[in-house]
């Protein structure tokens, strides 16, 4: 509970310290993720898995015409499959994404590069119709995020599409021993940002 409160407080501070005169926009995004893992030792049975729980509240703070900071507080499923077992890892995360913007009055292109901090909400494993909670899953997960997209500007905001790669930087497995599992995700999102 303390970790959830910390993420909510950090997001609230980002909102509070934003100034409308400098281009503040609030919005939502939703998307799908294609999850995979990198592990040591390698797992030849590991397969990618599509997840549909990838949503976030967004705060975009304009710094200049071409630069902004985008903060996201979201829920995501970064589960994967290792035949015949499915792993479900659900996270509450805070992403901070410095963002370069370009374009004209109607179409905006953008690219971003930043970090994400995810707190594990639940972890379970299922096979043959049976499911159980997973032990030895790290409570926090760190990832690097790179991506880009395009937005269609409206009078009150913008509709956008983005694609991103979430690369796991920390070990998802918290047990003793040499096992290392890092969860990665390719995300495809749509969303709306409202200008204030």
Contact map, one row per residue, 1 for C-alpha under 8 A:
1111100000000000000000000000000000000000000000000000000000000000000000000000000000000000000000000000000000000000000000000000000000000000000000000000000000000000000000000000000000000000000000000000
1111110000000000000000000000000000000000000000000000000000000000000000000000000000000000000000000000000000000000000000000000000000000000000000000000000000000000000000000000000000000000000000000000
1111111000000000000000000000000000000000000000000000000000000000000000000000000000000000000000000000000000000000000000100000000000000000000000000000000000000000000000000000000000000000000000000000
1111111100000000000000000000000000000000000000000000000000000000000000000000000000000000000100000000000000000000000000100000000000000000000000000000000000000000000000000000000000000000000000000000
1111111110000000000000000000000000000000000000000000000000000000000000000000000000000000000000000000000000000000000000000000000000000000000000000000000000000000000000000000000000000000000000000000
0111111111000000000000000000000000000000000000000000000000000000000000000000000000000000000000000000000000000000000000000000000000000000000000000000000000000000000000000000000000000000000000000000
0011111111100000000000000000000000000000000000000000000000000000000000001000000000000000000011000000000000000000000000000000000000000000000000000000000000000000000000000000000000000000000000000000
0001111111110000000000000000000000000000000000000000000000000000000000001000000000000000000000000000000000000000000000000000000000000000000000000000000000000000000000000000000000000000000000000000
0000111111111000000000000000000000000000000000000000000000000000000000000000000000000000000000000000000000000000000000000000000000000000000000000000000000000000000000000000000000000000000000000000
0000011111111100000000000000000000000000000000000000000000000000000000000000000000000000000000000000000000000000000000000000000000000000000000000000000000000000000000000000000000000000000000000000
0000001111111110000000000000000000000000000000000000000000000000000000111000000000000000000001000000000000000000000000000000000000000000000000000000000000000000000000000000000000000000000000000000
0000000111111111000000000000000000000000000000000000000000000000000000000000000000000000000000000000000000000000000000000000000000000000000000000000000000000000000000000000000000000000000000000000
0000000011111111100000000000000000000000000000000000000000000000000000000000000000000000000000000000000000000000000000000000000000000000000000000000000000000000000000000000000000000000000000000000
0000000001111111110000000000000000000000000000000000000000100000000000100000000000000000000000000000000000000000000000000000000000000000000000000000000000000000000000000000000000000000000000000000
0000000000111111110000000000000000000000000000000000000000100000000000000000000000000000000000000000000000000000000000000000000000000000000000000000000000000000000000000000000000000000000000000000
0000000000011111110000000000000000000000000000000000000000000000000000000000000000000000000000000000000000000000000000000000000000000000000000000000000000000000000000000000000000000000000000000000
0000000000001111111000000000000000000000000000000000000000000000000000000000000000000000000000000000000000000000000000000000000000000000000000000000000000000000000000000000000000000000000000000000
0000000000000111111101010000000000000000000000000000000000001000000000000000000000000000000000000000000000000000000000000000000000000000000000000000000000000000000000000000000000000000000000000000
0000000000000000111111110000000000000000000000000000000000001000000000000000000000000000000000000000000000000000000000000000000000000000000000000000000000000000000000000000000000000000000000000000
0000000000000000011111110000000000000000000000000000000000000000000000000000000000000000000000000000000000000000000000000000000000000000000000000000000000000000000000000000000000000000000000000001
0000000000000000001111110000000000000000000000000000000000000000000000000000000000000000000000000000000000000000000000000000000000000000000000000000000000000000000000000000000000000000000000000000
0000000000000000011111110000000000000000000000000000000000001111000000000000000000000000000000000000000000000000000000000000000000000000000000000000000000000000000000000000000000000000000000000000
0000000000000000001111111000000000000000000000000000000000011110000000000000000000000000000000000000000000000000000000000000000000000000000000000000000000000000000000000000000000000000000000000011
0000000000000000011111111100000000000000000000000000000000111100000000000000000000000000000000000000000000000000000000000000000000000000000000000000000000000000000000000000000000000000000000000011
0000000000000000000000111110000000000000000000000000000000111000000000000000000000000000000000000000000000000000000000000000000000000000000000000000000000001000000000000000000000000000000000001111
0000000000000000000000011111000000000000000000000000000011110000000000000000000000000000000000000000000000000000000000000000000000000000000000000000000000000000000000000000000000000000000000001111
0000000000000000000000001111100000000000000000000000000011100000000000000000000000000000000000000000000000000000000000000000000000000000000000000000000000000000000000000000000000000000000000111100
0000000000000000000000000111110000000000000000000000001111000000000000000000000000000000000000000000000000000000000000000000000000000000000000000000000000000000000000000000000000000000000000111000
0000000000000000000000000011111000000000000000000000001111000000000000000000000000000000000000000000000000000000000000000000000000000000000000000000000000000000000000000000000000000000000011110000
0000000000000000000000000001111100000000000000000000011100000000000000000000000000000000000000000000000000000000000000000000000000000000000000000000000000000000000000000000000000000000000011100000
0000000000000000000000000000111110000000000000000001111000000000000000000000000000000000000000000000000000000000000000000000000000000000000000000000000000000000000000000000000000000000001111000000
0000000000000000000000000000011111000000000000000111110000000000000000000000000000000000000000000000000000000000000000000000000000000000000000000000000000000000000000000000000000000000001110000000
0000000000000000000000000000001111100000000000000111110000000000000000000000110000000000000000000000000000000000000000000000000000000000000000000000000000000000000000000000000000000000111100000000
0000000000000000000000000000000111110000000000011110000000000000000000000000000000000000000000000000000000000000000000000000000000000000000000000000000000000000000000000000000000000000111000000000
0000000000000000000000000000000011111000000000011110000000000000000000000000011100000000000000000000000000000000000000000000000000000000000000000000000000000000000000000000000000000011110000000000
0000000000000000000000000000000001111100000001111000000000000000000000000000000100000000000000000000000000000000000000000000000000000000000000000000000000000000000000000000000000000011100000000000
0000000000000000000000000000000000111110000001010000000000000000000000000000000100000000000000000000000000000000000000000000000000000000000000000000000000000000000000000000000000001111000000000000
0000000000000000000000000000000000011111010000000000000000000000000000000000000000000000000000000000000000000000000000000000000000000000000000000000000000000000000000000000000000001111000000000000
0000000000000000000000000000000000001111111000000000000000000000000000000000000000000000000000000000000000000000000000000000000000000000000000000000000000000000000000000000000000111100000000000000
0000000000000000000000000000000000000111111000000000000000000000000000000000000000000000000000000000000000000000000000000000000000000000000000000000000000000000000000000000000001111000000000000000
0000000000000000000000000000000000000011111000000000000000000000000000000000000000000000000000000000000000000000000000000000000000000000000000000000000000000000000000000000000000110000000000000000
0000000000000000000000000000000000000111111100000000000000000000000000000000000000000000000000000000000000000000000000000000000000000000000000000000000000000000000000000000000000000000000000000000
0000000000000000000000000000000000000011111111000000000000000000000000000000000001000000000000000000000000000000000000000000000000000000000000000000000000000000000000000000000000000000000000000000
0000000000000000000000000000000000000000011111000000000000000000000000000000000000000000000000000000000000000000000000000000000000000000000000000000000000000000000000000000000000000000000000000000
0000000000000000000000000000000000000000001111100000000000000000000000000000000001100000000000000000000000000000000000000000000000000000000000000000000000000000000000000000000000000000000000000000
0000000000000000000000000000000000011000001111110000000000000000000000000000000111100000000000000000000000000000000000000000000000000000000000000000000000000000000000000000000000000000000000000000
0000000000000000000000000000000000010000000011111000000000000000000000000000000111100000000000000000000000000000000000000000000000000000000000000000000000000000000000000000000000000000000000000000
0000000000000000000000000000000001111000000001111100000000000000000000000000000110000000000000000000000000000000000000000000000000000000000000000000000000000000000000000000000000000000000000000000
0000000000000000000000000000000001110000000000111110000000000000000000000000001110000000000000000000000000000000000000000000000000000000000000000000000000000000000000000000000000000000000000000000
0000000000000000000000000000000111100000000000011111000000000000000000000000000000000000000000000000000000000000000000000000000000000000000000000000000000000000000000000000000000000000000000000000
0000000000000000000000000000000111100000000000001111110000000000000000000000111000000000000000000000000000000000000000000000000000000000000000000000000000000000000000000000000000000000000000000000
0000000000000000000000000000001110000000000000000111110000000000000000000000100000000000000000000000000000000000000000000000000000000000000000000000000000000000000000000000000000000000000000000000
0000000000000000000000000000001110000000000000000011111000000000000000000011100000000000000000000000000000000000000000000000000000000000000000000000000000000000000000000000000000000000000000000000
0000000000000000000000000000011110000000000000000011111100000000000000000111100000000000000000000000000000000000000000000000000000000000000000000000000000000000000000000000000000000000000000000000
0000000000000000000000000001111000000000000000000000111110000000000000000111000000000000000000000000000000000000000000000000000000000000000000000000000000000000000000000000000000000000000000000000
0000000000000000000000000001110000000000000000000000011111000000000000011110000000000000000000000000000000000000000000000000000000000000000000000000000000000000000000000000000000000000000000000000
0000000000000000000000000111100000000000000000000000001111100000000000011100000000000000000000000000000000000000000000000000000000000000000000000000000000000000000000000000000000000000000000000000
0000000000000000000000000111100000000000000000000000000111110000000001111000000000000000000000000000000000000000000000000000000000000000000000000000000000000000000000000000000000000000000000001000
0000000000000110000000011110000000000000000000000000000011111000000001110000000000000000000000000000000000000000000000000000000000000000000000000000000000000000000000000000000000000000000000000000
0000000000000000000000111100000000000000000000000000000001111100000111100000000000000000000000000000000000000000000000000000000000000000000000000000000000000000000000000000000000000000000000000000
0000000000000000011001111000000000000000000000000000000000111110000111000000000000000000000000000000000000000000000000000000000000000000000000000000000000000000000000000000000000000000000000000000
0000000000000000000001110000000000000000000000000000000000011111101110000000000000000000000000000000000000000000000000000000000000000000000000000000000000000000000000000000000000000000000000000000
0000000000000000000001100000000000000000000000000000000000001111111110000000000000000000000000000000000000000000000000000000000000000000000000000000000000000000000000000000000000000000000000000000
0000000000000000000001000000000000000000000000000000000000000111111100000000000000000000000000000000000000000000000000000000000000000000000000000000000000000000000000000000000000000000000000000000
0000000000000000000000000000000000000000000000000000000000000111111000000000000000000000000000000000100000000000000000000000000000000000000000000000000000000000000000000000000000000000000000000000
0000000000000000000000000000000000000000000000000000000000000011111100000000000000000000000000000001110000000000000000000000000000000000000000000000000000000000000000000000000000000000000000000000
0000000000000000000000000000000000000000000000000000000000000111111110000000000000000000000000000111100000000000000000000000000000000000000000000000000000000000000000000000000000000000000000000000
0000000000000000000000000000000000000000000000000000000000011111011111000000000000000000000000000111100000000000000000000000000000000000000000000000000000000000000000000000000000000000000000000000
0000000000000000000000000000000000000000000000000000000000011110001111100000000000000000000000011110000000000000000000000000000000000000000000000000000000000000000000000000000000000000000000000000
0000000000000000000000000000000000000000000000000000000001111000000111110000000000000000000000111110000000000000000000000000000000000000000000000000000000000000000000000000000000000000000000000000
0000000000100100000000000000000000000000000000000000000001110000000011111000000000000000000001111000000000000000000000000000000000000000000000000000000000000000000000000000000000000000000000000000
0000000000100000000000000000000000000000000000000000000111100000000001111100000000000000000011110000000000000000000000000000000000000000000000000000000000000000000000000000000000000000000000000000
0000001100100000000000000000000000000000000000000000000111000000000000111110000000000000000111100000000000000000000000000000000000000000000000000000000000000000000000000000000000000000000000000000
0000000000000000000000000000000000000000000000000000011110000000000000011111000000000000000111000000000000000000000000000000000000000000000000000000000000000000000000000000000000000000000000000000
0000000000000000000000000000000000000000000000000000111100000000000000001111100000000000011110000000000000000000000000000000000000000000000000000000000000000000000000000000000000000000000000000000
0000000000000000000000000000000000000000000000000000111000000000000000000111110000000000011110000000000000000000000000000000000000000000000000000000000000000000000000000000000000000000000000000000
0000000000000000000000000000000010000000000000000011110000000000000000000011111000000001111000000000000000000000000000000000000000000000000000000000000000000000000000000000000000000000000000000000
0000000000000000000000000000000010100000000000000010000000000000000000000001111100000001111000000000000000000000000000000000000000000000000000000000000000000000000000000000000000000011100000000000
0000000000000000000000000000000000100000000000001010000000000000000000000000111110000111110000000000000000000000000000000000000000000000000000000000000000000000000000000000000000000000000000000000
0000000000000000000000000000000000111000000001111000000000000000000000000000011111000111000000000000000000000000000000000000000000000000000000000000000000000000000000000000000000000000000000000000
0000000000000000000000000000000000000000000001111000000000000000000000000000001111111110000000000000000000000000000000000000000000000000000000000000000000000000000000000000000000000000000000000000
0000000000000000000000000000000000000000001011100000000000000000000000000000000111111110000000000000000000000000000000000000000000000000000000000000000000000000000000000000000000000000000000000000
0000000000000000000000000000000000000000000011100000000000000000000000000000000011111100000000000000000000000000000000000000000000000000000000000000000000000000000000000000000000000000000000000000
0000000000000000000000000000000000000000000000000000000000000000000000000000000011111100000000000000000000000000000000000000001100000000000000000000000000000000000000000000000000000000000000000000
0000000000000000000000000000000000000000000000000000000000000000000000000000000011111110000000000000000000000000000000000000111000000000000000000000000000000000000000000000000000000000000000000000
0000000000000000000000000000000000000000000000000000000000000000000000000000001111111111000000000000000000000000000000000000111000000000000000000000000000000000000000000000000000000000000000000000
0000000000000000000000000000000000000000000000000000000000000000000000000000001111001111100000000000000000000000000000000011110000000000000000000000000000000000000000000000000000000000000000000000
0000000000000000000000000000000000000000000000000000000000000000000000000000111100000111110000000000000000000000000000000111100000000000000000000000000000000000000000000000000000000000000000000000
0000000000000000000000000000000000000000000000000000000000000000000000000000111000000011111000000000000000000000000000011111000000000000000000000000000000000000000000000000000000000000000000000000
0000000000000000000000000000000000000000000000000000000000000000000000000011111000000001111100000000000000000000000000011110000000000000000000000000000000000000000000000000000000000000000000000000
0000000000000000000000000000000000000000000000000000000000000000000000000011110000000000111110000000000000000000000001111100000000000000000000000000000000000000000000000000000000000000000000000000
0001000000000000000000000000000000000000000000000000000000000000000000001111000000000000011111000000000000000000000001111000000000000000000000000000000000000000000000000000000000000000000000000000
0000001000000000000000000000000000000000000000000000000000000000000000011111000000000000001111100000000000000000000111100000000000000000000000000000000000000000000000000000000000000000000000000000
0000001000100000000000000000000000000000000000000000000000000000000000111100000000000000000111110000000000000000000111000000000000000000000000000000000000000000000000000000000000000000000000000000
0000000000000000000000000000000000000000000000000000000000000000000001111000000000000000000011111000000000000000011110000000000000000000000000000000000000000000000000000000000000000000000000000000
0000000000000000000000000000000000000000000000000000000000000000000011110000000000000000000001111100000000000000011100000000000000000000000000000000000000000000000000000000000000000000000000000000
0000000000000000000000000000000000000000000000000000000000000000000011100000000000000000000000111110000000000001111000000000000000000000000000001000000000000000000000000000000000000000000000000000
0000000000000000000000000000000000000000000000000000000000000000001111000000000000000000000000011111000000000001110000000000000000000000000000000000000000000000000000000000000000000000000000000000
0000000000000000000000000000000000000000000000000000000000000000001111000000000000000000000000001111100000000111100000000000000000000000000000000000000000000000000000000000000000000000000000000000
0000000000000000000000000000000000000000000000000000000000000000011100000000000000000000000000000111110000000111000000000000000000000000000000000000000000000000000000000000000000000000000000000000
0000000000000000000000000000000000000000000000000000000000000000111100000000000000000000000000000011111000011110000000000000000000000000000000000000000000000000000000000000000000000000000000000000
0000000000000000000000000000000000000000000000000000000000000000010000000000000000000000000000000001111100011100000000000000000000000000000000000000000000000000000000000000000000000000000000000000
0000000000000000000000000000000000000000000000000000000000000000000000000000000000000000000000000000111111111000000000000000000000000000000000000000000000000000000000000000000000000000000000000000
0000000000000000000000000000000000000000000000000000000000000000000000000000000000000000000000000000011111110000000000000000000000000000000000000000000000000000000000000000000000000000000000000000
0000000000000000000000000000000000000000000000000000000000000000000000000000000000000000000000000000001111110000000000000000000000000000000000000000000010000000000000000000000000000000000000000000
0000000000000000000000000000000000000000000000000000000000000000000000000000000000000000000000000000001111110000000000000000000000000000000000000000000111000000000000000000000000000000000000000000
0000000000000000000000000000000000000000000000000000000000000000000000000000000000000000000000000000001111111000000000000000000000000000000000000000011110000000000000000000000000000000000000000000
0000000000000000000000000000000000000000000000000000000000000000000000000000000000000000000000000000111111111100000000000000000000000000000000000000011110000000000000000000000000000000000000000000
0000000000000000000000000000000000000000000000000000000000000000000000000000000000000000000000000000111000111110000000000000000000000000000000000001111000000000000000000000000000000000000000000000
0000000000000000000000000000000000000000000000000000000000000000000000000000000000000000000000000011110000011111000000000000000000000000000000000001110000000000000000000000000000000000000000000000
0000000000000000000000000000000000000000000000000000000000000000000000000000000000000000000000000011100000001111100000000000000000000000000000000111100000000000000000000000000000000000000000000000
0000000000000000000000000000000000000000000000000000000000000000000000000000000000000000000000001111000000000111110000000000000000000000000000001111000000000000000000000000000000000000000000000000
0000000000000000000000000000000000000000000000000000000000000000000000000000000000000000000000001110000000000011111000000000000000000000000000011110000000000000000000000000000000000000000000000000
0000000000000000000000000000000000000000000000000000000000000000000000000000000000000000000000111100000000000001111100000000000000000000000000011100000000000000000000000000000000000000000000000000
0000000000000000000000000000000000000000000000000000000000000000000000000000000000000000000000111000000000000000111110000000000000000000000001111000000000000000000000000000000000000000000000000000
0000000000000000000000000000000000000000000000000000000000000000000000000000000000000000000011110000000000000000011111000000000000000000000001111000000000000000000000000000000000000000000000000000
0000000000000000000000000000000000000000000000000000000000000000000000000000000000000000000011100000000000000000001111100000000000000000000111100000000000000000000000000000000000000000000000000000
0000000000000000000000000000000000000000000000000000000000000000000000000000000000000000001111000000000000000000000111110000000000000000000111000000000000000000000000000000000000000000000000000000
0011000000000000000000000000000000000000000000000000000000000000000000000000000000000000001110000000000000000000000011111000000000000000001110000000000000000000000000000000000000000000000000000000
0000000000000000000000000000000000000000000000000000000000000000000000000000000000000000111100000000000000000000000001111110000000000000011110000000000000000000000000000000000000000000000000000000
0000000000000000000000000000000000000000000000000000000000000000000000000000000000000000111100000000000000000000000000111110000000000000000000000000000000000000000000000000000000000000000000000000
0000000000000000000000000000000000000000000000000000000000000000000000000000000000000001111000000000000000000000000000011111000000001000000000000000000000000000000000000000000000000000000000000000
0000000000000000000000000000000000000000000000000000000000000000000000000000000000000011110000000000000000000000000000011111100000001110100000000000000000000000000000000000000000000000000000000000
0000000000000000000000000000000000000000000000000000000000000000000000000000000000000011100000000000000000000000000000000111110000111100000000000000000000000000000000000000000000000000000000000000
0000000000000000000000000000000000000000000000000000000000000000000000000000000000001111000000000000000000000000000000000011111000111100000000000000000000000000000000000000000000000000000000000000
0000000000000000000000000000000000000000000000000000000000000000000000000000000000001110000000000000000000000000000000000001111111110000000000000000000000000000000000000000000000000000000000000000
0000000000000000000000000000000000000000000000000000000000000000000000000000000000011100000000000000000000000000000000000000111111100000000000000000000000000000000000000000000000000000000000000000
0000000000000000000000000000000000000000000000000000000000000000000000000000000000010000000000000000000000000000000000000000011111000000000000000000000000000000000000000000000000000000000000000000
0000000000000000000000000000000000000000000000000000000000000000000000000000000000000000000000000000000000000000000000000000011111100000000000000000000000000000000000000000000000000000000000000000
0000000000000000000000000000000000000000000000000000000000000000000000000000000000000000000000000000000000000000000000000000011111110000000000000000000000000000000000000000000000000000000000000000
0000000000000000000000000000000000000000000000000000000000000000000000000000000000000000000000000000000000000000000000000001111011111000000000000000000000000000000000000000000000000000000000000000
0000000000000000000000000000000000000000000000000000000000000000000000000000000000000000000000000000000000000000000000000001110001111100000000000000000000000000000000000000000000000000000000000000
0000000000000000000000000000000000000000000000000000000000000000000000000000000000000000000000000000000000000000000000000111100000111110000000000000000000000000000000000000000000000000000000000000
0000000000000000000000000000000000000000000000000000000000000000000000000000000000000000000000000000000000000000000000000011100000011111100000000000000000000000000000000000000000000000000000000000
0000000000000000000000000000000000000000000000000000000000000000000000000000000000000000000000000000000000000000000000000010000000001111100000000000000000000000000000000000000000000000000000000000
0000000000000000000000000000000000000000000000000000000000000000000000000000000000000000000000000000000000000000000000000000000000000111110000000000000000000000000000000000111000000000000000000000
0000000000000000000000000000000000000000000000000000000000000000000000000000000000000000000000000000000000000000000000000010000000000111111000000000000000000000000000000001111000000000000000000000
0000000000000000000000000000000000000000000000000000000000000000000000000000000000000000000000000000000000000000000000010000000000000001111110000000000000000000000000000011110000000000000000000000
0000000000000000000000000000000000000000000000000000000000000000000000000000000000000000000000000000000000000000000000110000000000000000111110000000000000000000000000000000000000000000000000000000
0000000000000000000000000000000000000000000000000000000000000000000000000000000000000000000000000000000000000000000011110000000000000000011111000000000000000000000000000000000000000000000000000000
0000000000000000000000000000000000000000000000000000000000000000000000000000000000000000000000000000000000000000000011110000000000000000011111100000000000000000000000011111000000000000000000000000
0000000000000000000000000000000000000000000000000000000000000000000000000000000000000000000000000000000000000000001111000000000000000000000111110000000000000000000000011100000000000000000000000000
0000000000000000000000000000000000000000000000000000000000000000000000000000000000000000000000000000000000000000001110000000000000000000000011111000000000000000000001111100000000000000000000000000
0000000000000000000000000000000000000000000000000000000000000000000000000000000000000000000000000000000000000000111100000000000000000000000001111100000000000000000001111000000000000000000000000000
0000000000000000000000000000000000000000000000000000000000000000000000000000000000000000000000001000000000000001111100000000000000000000000000111110000000000000000111100000000000000000000000000000
0000000000000000000000000000000000000000000000000000000000000000000000000000000000000000000000000000000000000011110000000000000000000000000000011111000000000000000111000000000000000000000000000000
0000000000000000000000000000000000000000000000000000000000000000000000000000000000000000000000000000000000000011100000000000000000000000000000001111100000000000011110000000000000000000000000000000
0000000000000000000000000000000000000000000000000000000000000000000000000000000000000000000000000000000000001111000000000000000000000000000000000111110000000000011100000000000000000000000000000000
0000000000000000000000000000000000000000000000000000000000000000000000000000000000000000000000000000000000001110000000000000000000000000000000000011111000000001111000000000000000000000000000000000
0000000000000000000000000000000000000000000000000000000000000000000000000000000000000000000000000000000000111100000000000000000000000000000000000001111100000001110000000000000000000000000000000000
0000000000000000000000000000000000000000000000000000000000000000000000000000000000000000000000000000000000111000000000000000000000000000000000000000111110000111100000000000000000000000000000000000
0000000000000000000000000000000000000000000000000000000000000000000000000000000000000000000000000000000001110000000000000000000000000000000000000000011111000111000000000000000000000000000000000000
0000000000000000000000000000000000000000000000000000000000000000000000000000000000000000000000000000000011110000000000000000000000000000000000000000001111101110000000000000000000000000000000000000
0000000000000000000000000000000000000000000000000000000000000000000000000000000000000000000000000000000001000000000000000000000000000000000000000000000111111110000000000000000000000000000000000000
0000000000000000000000000000000000000000000000000000000000000000000000000000000000000000000000000000000000000000000000000000000000000000000000000000000011111000000000000000000000000000000000000000
0000000000000000000000000000000000000000000000000000000000000000000000000000000000000000000000000000000000000000000000000000000000000000000000000000000001111100000000000000000000000000000000000110
0000000000000000000000001000000000000000000000000000000000000000000000000000000000000000000000000000000000000000000000000000000000000000000000000000000011111110000000000000000000000000000000011110
0000000000000000000000000000000000000000000000000000000000000000000000000000000000000000000000000000000000000000000000000000000000000000000000000000001111011111000000000000000000000000000000011100
0000000000000000000000000000000000000000000000000000000000000000000000000000000000000000000000000000000000000000000000000000000000000000000000000000001111001111100000000000000000000000000001111000
0000000000000000000000000000000000000000000000000000000000000000000000000000000000000000000000000000000000000000000000000000000000000000000000000000111100000111110000000000000000000000000001111000
0000000000000000000000000000000000000000000000000000000000000000000000000000000000000000000000000000000000000000000000000000000000000000000000000000111000000011111000000000000000000000000111100000
0000000000000000000000000000000000000000000000000000000000000000000000000000000000000000000000000000000000000000000000000000000000000000000000000011110000000001111100000000000000000000000111000000
0000000000000000000000000000000000000000000000000000000000000000000000000000000000000000000000000000000000000000000000000000000000000000000000000011100000000000111110000000000000000000011110000000
0000000000000000000000000000000000000000000000000000000000000000000000000000000000000000000000000000000000000000000000000000000000000000000000001111000000000000011111000000000000000000011100000000
0000000000000000000000000000000000000000000000000000000000000000000000000000000000000000000000000000000000000000000000000000000000000000000000001110000000000000001111100000000000000001111000000000
0000000000000000000000000000000000000000000000000000000000000000000000000000000000000000000000000000000000000000000000000000000000000000000000111100000000000000000111110000000000000001111000000000
0000000000000000000000000000000000000000000000000000000000000000000000000000000000000000000000000000000000000000000000000000000000000000000000111000000000000000000011111000000000000111100000000000
0000000000000000000000000000000000000000000000000000000000000000000000000000000000000000000000000000000000000000000000000000000000000000000011110000000000000000000001111110000000000111000000000000
0000000000000000000000000000000000000000000000000000000000000000000000000000000000000000000000000000000000000000000000000000000000000000000011110000000000000000000000111110000000000100000000000000
0000000000000000000000000000000000000000000000000000000000000000000000000000000000000000000000000000000000000000000000000000000000000000000011100000000000000000000000011111000000000100000000000000
0000000000000000000000000000000000000000000000000000000000000000000000000000000000000000000000000000000000000000000000000000000000000000010010000000000000000000000000011111110000011100000000000000
0000000000000000000000000000000000000000000000000000000000000000000000000000000000000000000000000000000000000000000000000000000000000000110010000000000000000000000000000111110000011110000000000000
0000000000000000000000000000000000000000000000000000000000000000000000000000000000000000000000000000000000000000000000000000000000000001110000000000000000000000000000000011111000111000000000000000
0000000000000000000000000000000000000000000000000000000000000000000000000000000000000000000000000000000000000000000000000000000000000001110000000000000000000000000000000011111100000000000000000000
0000000000000000000000000000000000000000000000000000000000000000000000000000000000000000000000000000000000000000000000000000000000000001100000000000000000000000000000000000111110100000000000000000
0000000000000000000000000000000000000000000000000000000000000000000000000000000000000000000000000000000000000000000000000000000000000000000000000000000000000000000000000000011111100000000000000000
0000000000000000000000000000000000000000000000000000000000000000000000000000000000000000000000000000000000000000000000000000000000000000000000000000000000000000000000000000001111100000000000000000
0000000000000000000000000000000000000001000000000000000000000000000000000000000000000000000000000000000000000000000000000000000000000000000000000000000000000000000000000000000111110000000000000000
0000000000000000000000000000000000000011100000000000000000000000000000000000000000000000000000000000000000000000000000000000000000000000000000000000000000000000000000000000101111111000000000000000
0000000000000000000000000000000000000011100000000000000000000000000000000000000000000000000000000000000000000000000000000000000000000000000000000000000000000000000000000011100001111100000000000000
0000000000000000000000000000000000001111000000000000000000000000000000000000000000000000000000000000000000000000000000000000000000000000000000000000000000000000000000000011100000111110000000000000
0000000000000000000000000000000000001110000000000000000000000000000000000000000000000000000000000000000000000000000000000000000000000000000000000000000000000000000000111111000000011111000000000000
0000000000000000000000000000000000111100000000000000000000000000000000000000010000000000000000000000000000000000000000000000000000000000000000000000000000000000000000110001000000001111100000000000
0000000000000000000000000000000000111100000000000000000000000000000000000000010000000000000000000000000000000000000000000000000000000000000000000000000000000000000011110000000000000111110000000000
0000000000000000000000000000000011110000000000000000000000000000000000000000010000000000000000000000000000000000000000000000000000000000000000000000000000000000000011100000000000000011111000000000
0000000000000000000000000000000011100000000000000000000000000000000000000000000000000000000000000000000000000000000000000000000000000000000000000000000000000000001111000000000000000001111100000000
0000000000000000000000000000001111000000000000000000000000000000000000000000000000000000000000000000000000000000000000000000000000000000000000000000000000000000001111000000000000000000111110000000
0000000000000000000000000000001110000000000000000000000000000000000000000000000000000000000000000000000000000000000000000000000000000000000000000000000000000000111100000000000000000000011111000000
0000000000000000000000000000111100000000000000000000000000000000000000000000000000000000000000000000000000000000000000000000000000000000000000000000000000000000111000000000000000000000001111100000
0000000000000000000000000000111000000000000000000000000000000000000000000000000000000000000000000000000000000000000000000000000000000000000000000000000000000011110000000000000000000000000111110000
0000000000000000000000000011110000000000000000000000000000000000000000000000000000000000000000000000000000000000000000000000000000000000000000000000000000000011100000000000000000000000000011111000
0000000000000000000000000011100000000000000000000000000000000000000000000000000000000000000000000000000000000000000000000000000000000000000000000000000000001111000000000000000000000000000001111100
0000000000000000000000001111000000000000000000000000000001000000000000000000000000000000000000000000000000000000000000000000000000000000000000000000000000001111000000000000000000000000000000111110
0000000000000000000000001110000000000000000000000000000000000000000000000000000000000000000000000000000000000000000000000000000000000000000000000000000000011100000000000000000000000000000000011111
0000000000000000000000111100000000000000000000000000000000000000000000000000000000000000000000000000000000000000000000000000000000000000000000000000000000011000000000000000000000000000000000001111
0000000000000000000100111100000000000000000000000000000000000000000000000000000000000000000000000000000000000000000000000000000000000000000000000000000000000000000000000000000000000000000000000111
